[in-house]
Each structure stands twice: as C-alpha cells, then as structure tokens.
Amino acid sequence: MNRPAPPPTEEELHAWVDGQLAADRHDAVEAAIARDPALAAKVAAWHSQRDALRRLHGELLDVPVPAPLMGAFGRTRQGSSWTRWGGLAAGLLVAFAAGWIGNAQWHAPRAGSQLARAPALREFVHDASVAHAVYAPEKRHPVEVAASEQQHLVQWLSRRLDRPLKVPDLSSQGYTLVGGRLLPGETGARAQFMFEDAAGERVTLYVGTLDARAAGSPAAAETAFRFASEGPVPSFYWVDQGFGYAIAGKLPRDLLLKLATLAYRDLS
C-alpha cells in the first residue's frame, strides 16, 4: 500500500518559492499548497517579500555573503541548504544591517476575511468574477481584440489603463490567449484577458487600478495572494502597487491556483 506523501517542510516550501525544489517532491509540495489556503497565503507572502526586496536592492542579492556572516551562520546552514537561501538571506541580512528596511512590513497575511475589511477590494474581486461569467460563455464575441492582434491589444489596454500591461504565459498548463477587452470600473478603465485550453475551458485575468483608499488600506497591503469565492465564479487575486489582479474561472481550486501562480510570477 502506498504511503501518503509527507507534508512539506519549511525548507521545502522555501525551495519551491525559489524554484529549487527537488523534482521528486515538486508535485507533492504543489498539491499540499493547493489543498491548504493558509499554506498558499504563506508562500505567496514569501513571493511578495522576495520580489519587493529585489525591486529595492536587486544588486545585493548576488553578492558573496560577508565572511563574518558566514562565520555566524555557515556552520548551521551548509551545502545545498545555504545555497538555497544564499541570495535572499544575504540581501536580507545586509539590508537589515544597513537599516534600509526598518519601516518595511514583512508579515504574512493575518487570518480572517481581508475582503470584509476592504469593501472596494471586495467589489474589485466581485467585478472580476461577474466579468468572467458574462463574457466567458460567449461563442462569437468573447473578446474585443483577438489574440492574433496581441501587440495592438496590449498597447491599447496599457494606454487606457495608463500602465504598462503584459499578457502572462499560461501555456505550461495548456491555456492560450483568446484575446481581451476594455471594461469600466469604479475608478476608471479595467482590462480583461481571456485564455482557454484545448477543451474550450476558459479562465480570465482581470486587472485595474484600485480605489486609493482600498490600495492603501492594511487589508490591501496584507493581501499578497488570496482565494475568493465572491461572485458567480471563484478567483485568486493579489495587489501590487495599487493595482489589482484577479484570475477567475469555473475550475478546480488546485488548477486555478496553478494558473494564478503562473500569472503572479510572470506579472510580478
């Protein structure tokens, strides 16, 4: 009888975030993350922290770890374990030593309903779900601009949303771009990109600027990557520098998580 796979360790979760997890454990760890919303929120927060650090101090992440720090930590984190932590740990230690991130918030999302504490964010996620339900079933007119005009589509929507946009690559999960459209939102224009697989199953990426109060609220700041069941279809959503993103679709939660993770990594 096959024994169930052991739950992922903290070290394995960090390796998964860094793309350095051993191949024989990748599927088991990814499945565990898909099953556990708290675990998904934790690794998403780590993604967000790493990306924020790279934006602030990207040039420090590849420098050698200083000898004094190696003396302090090298004996307990040798070999592959230290290598896995190397760039991020060095950047964090140097940054803390210099006092550059004294005011930064490096906290995992707190428990409870973040959406309930941020009405504008809740409305954004709900709008993403409704937009999917309205346009995904369309056979003849699911999008305004087809994937064959992707460059024009991206330029047009970037201009209307006043922000450079990008179409994430979801092809590793079998989803290709159908096209996109411009939509109205509470604070201005929003965009929807639609993808589908070989069976015609569709998923949408909804993007747009959040209300200033919502974007600056503690709930939005804490929301790195979360699941929502607001509206007719579920979604995973995140906030980055006042801009909201939501992947929505009538898909199993684990598949929706995989697609959202791909989009999150590509767009971040």
C-alpha positions as CSV (number, residue, x, y, z in Angstrom):
1,M,0.0,0.0,0.0
2,N,1.4,3.4,-0.9
3,R,2.0,5.7,2.0
4,P,0.8,9.3,1.8
5,A,3.4,11.8,0.9
6,P,4.8,13.6,4.0
7,P,3.7,17.2,4.5
8,P,6.2,19.8,3.1
9,T,8.8,21.2,5.5
10,E,9.6,24.9,5.8
11,E,12.8,24.3,3.9
12,E,10.9,22.6,1.0
13,L,8.4,25.5,0.9
14,H,11.3,28.0,0.6
15,A,12.8,25.8,-2.1
16,W,9.5,25.7,-4.0
17,V,9.3,29.5,-3.9
18,D,12.8,29.8,-5.2
19,G,12.2,27.2,-8.0
20,Q,14.9,24.9,-6.5
21,L,12.8,22.1,-5.0
22,A,13.9,18.6,-5.9
23,A,11.8,17.2,-8.8
24,D,10.7,14.1,-6.8
25,R,9.0,16.4,-4.3
26,H,7.6,19.1,-6.6
27,D,4.2,17.6,-7.3
28,A,3.6,16.6,-3.7
29,V,4.5,20.1,-2.3
30,E,2.5,21.8,-5.0
31,A,-0.5,19.7,-4.2
32,A,-0.2,20.4,-0.5
33,I,-0.2,24.2,-1.2
34,A,-3.2,23.8,-3.4
35,R,-5.1,22.0,-0.7
36,D,-4.3,24.4,2.1
37,P,-5.3,28.1,1.7
38,A,-3.1,29.1,4.7
39,L,-0.1,27.4,3.1
40,A,-0.9,29.1,-0.2
41,A,-1.1,32.5,1.5
42,K,2.2,31.9,3.3
43,V,4.2,31.0,0.1
44,A,2.5,33.9,-1.7
45,A,3.7,36.3,1.0
46,W,7.2,34.9,0.6
47,H,7.0,35.6,-3.1
48,S,5.9,39.1,-2.5
49,Q,8.6,39.7,0.1
50,R,11.3,38.4,-2.3
51,D,10.0,40.4,-5.2
52,A,9.9,43.6,-3.1
53,L,13.4,43.0,-1.9
54,R,14.6,42.5,-5.5
55,R,13.0,45.8,-6.5
56,L,14.6,47.6,-3.6
57,H,18.1,46.0,-3.5
58,G,18.4,43.8,-6.6
59,E,22.1,44.4,-6.9
60,L,22.8,43.0,-3.5
61,L,21.2,39.6,-4.0
62,D,24.0,38.1,-5.9
63,V,27.0,39.4,-3.9
64,P,29.0,36.9,-1.8
65,V,27.9,36.5,1.8
66,P,30.3,38.5,4.0
67,A,32.8,36.4,5.9
68,P,31.6,37.4,9.4
69,L,28.1,36.4,8.5
70,M,29.3,33.1,7.0
71,G,31.1,32.5,10.4
72,A,27.9,33.1,12.2
73,F,25.5,31.1,10.0
74,G,27.6,28.9,7.8
75,R,28.1,26.2,10.4
76,T,24.4,25.6,10.7
77,R,23.4,26.2,7.0
78,Q,26.0,24.4,4.9
79,G,25.9,22.9,1.4
80,S,22.7,22.9,-0.5
81,S,20.7,24.4,2.4
82,W,22.8,27.6,2.5
83,T,22.8,27.8,-1.3
84,R,19.1,27.7,-1.4
85,W,18.9,30.6,1.0
86,G,22.0,32.4,-0.3
87,G,20.9,35.3,-2.4
88,L,17.8,36.2,-0.3
89,A,19.5,35.7,3.0
90,A,22.4,37.8,2.1
91,G,20.2,40.6,0.8
92,L,18.0,40.5,3.9
93,L,21.0,40.4,6.3
94,V,22.8,43.3,4.6
95,A,19.6,45.3,4.3
96,F,18.8,44.9,8.0
97,A,22.3,45.7,9.0
98,A,22.2,48.9,7.0
99,G,18.8,49.8,8.4
100,W,17.3,50.2,4.9
101,I,14.1,48.4,5.6
102,G,13.4,49.5,9.2
103,N,9.9,50.5,8.3
104,A,9.0,47.7,5.9
105,Q,6.2,45.3,6.9
106,W,7.5,41.7,6.4
107,H,4.4,40.0,7.8
108,A,2.4,37.0,6.5
109,P,-1.2,37.8,5.9
110,R,-3.3,37.7,9.1
111,A,-6.2,35.3,9.5
112,G,-9.7,36.4,8.8
113,S,-11.6,38.0,5.9
114,Q,-9.4,40.7,4.3
115,L,-12.2,41.4,1.8
116,A,-14.7,42.1,4.5
117,R,-12.3,44.9,5.8
118,A,-11.8,46.4,2.3
119,P,-15.1,47.0,0.5
120,A,-13.5,48.4,-2.6
121,L,-11.2,45.4,-2.9
122,R,-14.2,43.1,-2.4
123,E,-16.0,44.9,-5.2
124,F,-13.0,44.6,-7.4
125,V,-12.8,40.8,-6.9
126,H,-16.6,40.5,-7.4
127,D,-16.4,42.5,-10.6
128,A,-13.7,40.2,-11.9
129,S,-16.0,37.2,-11.2
130,V,-19.0,38.8,-12.9
131,A,-17.0,39.8,-15.9
132,H,-15.9,36.3,-16.3
133,A,-19.4,34.9,-16.0
134,V,-20.7,37.4,-18.6
135,Y,-18.0,37.0,-21.3
136,A,-16.5,33.5,-20.9
137,P,-19.6,31.7,-22.3
138,E,-19.7,33.9,-25.4
139,K,-19.1,31.9,-28.6
140,R,-18.8,34.6,-31.3
141,H,-17.8,37.7,-29.3
142,P,-15.9,36.6,-26.2
143,V,-13.3,39.4,-26.7
144,E,-13.0,42.8,-28.4
145,V,-9.5,42.2,-29.8
146,A,-8.3,38.7,-30.7
147,A,-5.0,37.1,-29.8
148,S,-3.9,37.5,-33.4
149,E,-3.6,41.2,-32.6
150,Q,-1.9,40.8,-29.3
151,Q,0.6,43.6,-29.7
152,H,-2.2,46.1,-30.5
153,L,-4.3,44.7,-27.7
154,V,-1.6,45.2,-25.1
155,Q,-0.7,48.7,-26.3
156,W,-4.4,49.7,-26.4
157,L,-5.2,48.5,-22.9
158,S,-1.9,49.8,-21.5
159,R,-2.8,53.3,-22.8
160,R,-6.4,53.2,-21.5
161,L,-5.3,51.9,-18.0
162,D,-2.3,54.3,-18.0
163,R,0.0,51.5,-17.0
164,P,2.3,49.1,-19.0
165,L,0.5,45.7,-19.2
166,K,1.7,42.3,-20.1
167,V,0.0,39.0,-21.1
168,P,1.1,36.2,-18.8
169,D,2.2,32.9,-20.4
170,L,-0.2,30.1,-19.2
171,S,0.8,27.7,-21.9
172,S,2.5,25.3,-19.5
173,Q,-1.0,24.5,-18.1
174,G,-2.5,24.2,-21.6
175,Y,-4.1,27.7,-21.7
176,T,-3.6,30.1,-24.7
177,L,-4.7,33.6,-25.2
178,V,-8.1,34.2,-26.8
179,G,-7.9,38.0,-26.6
180,G,-9.0,40.8,-24.4
181,R,-11.4,43.7,-23.8
182,L,-11.8,47.0,-22.1
183,L,-14.2,47.2,-19.2
184,P,-15.4,50.0,-16.9
185,G,-14.6,50.1,-13.2
186,E,-15.3,52.2,-10.1
187,T,-12.1,54.1,-10.5
188,G,-11.7,54.1,-14.3
189,A,-10.8,51.6,-17.1
190,R,-10.2,47.9,-16.4
191,A,-9.0,45.2,-18.7
192,Q,-9.8,41.5,-19.1
193,F,-7.6,39.0,-20.8
194,M,-9.2,35.6,-21.7
195,F,-7.5,32.3,-22.1
196,E,-8.7,28.8,-23.0
197,D,-7.5,25.2,-23.2
198,A,-7.9,22.6,-25.9
199,A,-11.3,21.6,-24.5
200,G,-12.6,25.2,-24.6
201,E,-12.5,25.8,-20.8
202,R,-11.8,29.4,-20.2
203,V,-10.1,31.5,-17.5
204,T,-9.8,35.3,-17.3
205,L,-7.3,37.7,-15.9
206,Y,-9.0,40.9,-14.7
207,V,-6.7,44.0,-14.0
208,G,-7.2,47.5,-12.9
209,T,-6.4,50.4,-10.6
210,L,-7.9,50.2,-7.1
211,D,-9.5,53.0,-5.2
212,A,-6.8,54.9,-3.4
213,R,-8.4,54.1,0.0
214,A,-8.5,50.4,-0.9
215,A,-5.0,50.3,-2.3
216,G,-3.6,52.0,0.8
217,S,-5.6,50.0,3.3
218,P,-4.0,47.5,5.6
219,A,-6.1,44.8,4.0
220,A,-4.7,45.5,0.6
221,A,-1.2,45.8,1.9
222,E,-1.5,42.4,3.6
223,T,-3.2,40.8,0.5
224,A,-0.3,39.3,-1.4
225,F,-2.2,36.4,-3.0
226,R,-5.6,35.1,-1.8
227,F,-8.5,32.9,-2.8
228,A,-12.0,34.4,-3.1
229,S,-15.4,32.9,-3.7
230,E,-17.1,36.3,-4.2
231,G,-19.5,36.3,-7.2
232,P,-20.5,33.6,-9.6
233,V,-17.1,32.0,-10.1
234,P,-14.0,31.7,-7.7
235,S,-10.8,33.6,-8.2
236,F,-7.3,34.1,-6.8
237,Y,-6.3,37.7,-6.5
238,W,-3.4,39.9,-5.5
239,V,-2.5,43.6,-5.2
240,D,0.7,45.2,-6.4
241,Q,1.5,48.9,-6.0
242,G,-2.2,50.0,-6.1
243,F,-3.1,47.7,-9.0
244,G,-5.4,44.7,-8.6
245,Y,-5.2,41.4,-10.4
246,A,-7.7,38.5,-10.3
247,I,-7.6,35.1,-12.1
248,A,-11.2,33.8,-12.3
249,G,-12.8,30.7,-13.7
250,K,-15.0,27.7,-13.1
251,L,-12.0,25.5,-12.5
252,P,-10.9,23.1,-9.7
253,R,-9.2,25.2,-7.0
254,D,-5.8,23.5,-7.4
255,L,-5.8,24.2,-11.2
256,L,-6.9,27.8,-10.6
257,L,-4.1,28.1,-8.1
258,K,-1.5,26.9,-10.6
259,L,-2.8,29.4,-13.2
260,A,-2.8,32.2,-10.7
261,T,0.7,31.3,-9.6
262,L,2.0,31.4,-13.2
263,A,0.4,34.7,-13.8
264,Y,1.6,36.1,-10.5
265,R,5.2,35.1,-11.2
266,D,5.1,36.4,-14.8
267,L,3.5,39.7,-14.0
268,S,5.4,40.4,-10.8
